Amino acid sequence: MSRAPSGVTAAQAAKPGPAPITPPAAIAAIDPLRLLRAYYPWFIGAAVFGLVLGVILFVLFSKFMPKYTATVTFQALGAGTAADTASGSTLGSGSVAELEKYMASQVFVMKSDIVLRQAAESAVIRNTSWAKKYTRNGVYDAAEALKGLRDAVSARALPDTNIMQMSMATSNPNDSANIINEVARAYEAHNKRSSVSPQTEYRDHLDRQVRQLRAEVSDLDRAAERLLGGGPDADRAAQLTSLNQQSTEYFVELQQLQPALTQLRQQLSSTNEQLQRYEALMKQASAPGEAGVVYPEEIRAGAEQGQIIQQMDGQIAVLKADLRAARVEFGDNHREVQRLERTLQSRIDERKAMLDQKTAELFAQTVQNLRNAVSNLTATGATLEDRLEQAKKGLNDVTLRIKQYEDIMEVRKQKLESIADFERQMAEMTLKIDQGERVEIITLAPVPDEKSFPKVLTVIAPTAVLCVGLVGGVILLKEVREQRIRSPQDIAMIPRTRVLGVVPELKMDPSQPERAETASRDKPQGAFAESMRQIRTAIVKEATESDAQTILFVGGMPGSGSSSIVTNLAFNLGAIDKNVLVIDANIRRPSLHRIFGVPQGPGLAEVLTGSVPLSSAVQATSTRNVSILAAGTATAGCSEKLTPQCMGRVLEEARGKFDMILLDAAPAVVAGDAFALASLCDAAVLVVKAYSEKRGLVVRLRNQLGDSRAKFLGVIVNAIRPSAGGYLKRNLQATMEYQQPQPAAGAKA
């Protein structure tokens, strides 16, 4: 199979153009269970701290800010009669909805300034210790005390009952009971004063409204009478029925007149057209110098059907028969035949003259008939139009009267409904006035014997929950703001980016290899080596599918570990009989020669400059099937040699000698060599170090590598650390134990 020229493989040539720019990675999904496992000591500490803080706050509140709540209980009675109250009924005959509205209004009255001002000015409240904070220079400020009562006094109606409660909390239990009881007495006194007078005024107001509405209803009735045309005692239903009948009759007449008028107009138009055509023929006949008139065929046909013409046609027919007989008997030249011919011609001429005369007479008669028909049709059309206009006017008039009547009846109905509603309210007001007070005190407030604040559950538990919530919020904010690559899940969040493999941090390997660069060779049964074997499998699969031989490994930041990934991958590829060439393309800080223990030169630099051939620069290593092309010593200006002409030639030559060529490039952040090499290689792999590179950097490098000719295989996450609550450490231990040989069957423990 022939290869693409200039160091470009068939896989590269078949690769599509630059990939579209990948959008920035979204915020990584947050696993609550992982956070709980990772930060459970934080949550436990926050809970303990919250409990301790809650106990401290409880003690402080109990000592310096205690609250004692005193409550007065009221009972609301239904809007029934006095007999209901006397019989022990609490709801009376009033509806539940009415009672709920009444209780809601009374709760508002209990906290109104009228009631609280009366209580604030009472001697009982003046003598409480609570009132001392509103006393300046021995003068009690009732206005300030009113403001204090507004904040301290509360009232509510208990749901689904006729019970209301008024409460107040102070730091002194005696003050709480005395103040709230005085407010309750002030409300009771206000309720007695206002239970009758406002209700009577409201009932009188409703009565005036009813009288005004009845007068308006009478005006509407008179207006309806004028519309219907009857007197006060007339049957309105019959009158309305009569109007509807008139409307129907007018409508039916319109339905009949409109098509009749249309038909008449069409007939008149047709007759006019015929009359105009015939009159034009008459003018043509009377014009001087004109030949005879060419009458219409229907006129000539009508003249031929006349009696005289028919008789003459009969005579001509007899003469023709006699002429034929004479010719047969005497021959064509006989005197009798000639006489008959002259007689026949004379009859024919007479017939023609008579036909012209009768045609002219019939034509004149027809024109006169058409004139008469036009005149009659015009008169009939005018009559129909007058009748149509009268029917329209009558229908509009009746329809308007019916609409006005219906509008009046609708307004009348609304006013009657308002009258009924006002009369119902008047009846309710009358019941309330007859009944009197509807609220009574069931129990006055006793002196409270225990604190209403603080409570253990309302202080300690919320404090602990708040502390745990604050810590959780801090942890969540920390997780959301974290942009570093910490796990493969962070890479998976980047669109179109595959995780090629993960490599644990060296110290997490239970086999304890000394160097990451040679861990696969030194400790082949370790977890580090197993991770590299998994990466090798993925790379071999991708390389086989895409016919890739040259694979570029690029680190994001310095220290990402791309060199250790390349060396360990070379060891694993050599172990499966792949002839591997490792090229140290990091000409700025070469390191692979030290890892493999070979001289630094001659190497890539000398091959690029042409001073040494590739075969002489490639060095064998102590590992089977693994060779190395070191960076070389003459590295000055070698970056400019990473071109298809120079570097492409080197790679093309290497492809013919090795199964796979692994290139280790300088970190992409500090040098652009990697992107130049990516345009020459078959595939590229990005190596990032956990807790070092950020997602934004990975996105940018992935896009840049994706725009090159090399196929982007994915990302290798290096130096993965175990997180609290994670499974990495346990998995690595299980991997190590599984690599150990099992004891023989039947062996003793």
ABEGO torsion letter per residue (X at the ends): XBBBBGGBBAAAAABBBBBBBBBBBBBBBBBAAAAAAAAAAAAAAAAAAAAAAAAAAAAAAAAABBBBBBBBBBBBBBBBBAAAAAAGBAAEABBAAAAAAAAAAAAAAAABAAAAAAAAABAAAAABAAAAAABBGGBBBAAAAAAAAAAABBBBBBBGBABBBBBBBBABAAAAAAAAAAAAAAAAAAAAAAAAAAAAAAAAAAAAAAAAAAAAAAAAAAAAAAAAGBBAABBAAAAAAAAAAAAAAAAAAAAAAAAAAAAAAAAAAAAAAAAAAAAAAAAAAABBGBBBBBBBAAAAAAAAABAAAAAAAAAAAAAAAAAAAAAAAAEAABAAAAAAAAAAAAAAAAAAAAAAAAAAAAAAAAAAAAAAAAAAAAAAAAAAAAAAAAAAAAAAAAAAAAAAAAAAAAAAAAAAAAAAAAAAAAAAAAAAAAAEBABBBABBBBBBABBAOBBAAAAAAAAAAAAAAAAAAAAAAAAAABABBABAAAAAABBGBBBAEBBBBAAABAAGBABAAAAAAABAABAAAAAAAAAAAAAAAAAAAAGBABBBBBBABBGAGAAAAAAAAAAAAAAAGBBBBBBBABAABBAAAAAAGBBAOBBAAAAAAGABBAAAABBBBABBGBBBBBAEABABGAAAABBAAAAAAAAAAAAAABABBBBBBBBAAABAAAAAAAAABABBBBBBBBGABBAAAAAAAAAAAAABABBBAEBBBBGBBBBBGBAAAAAAAAAAAAABBBBBBGBBX
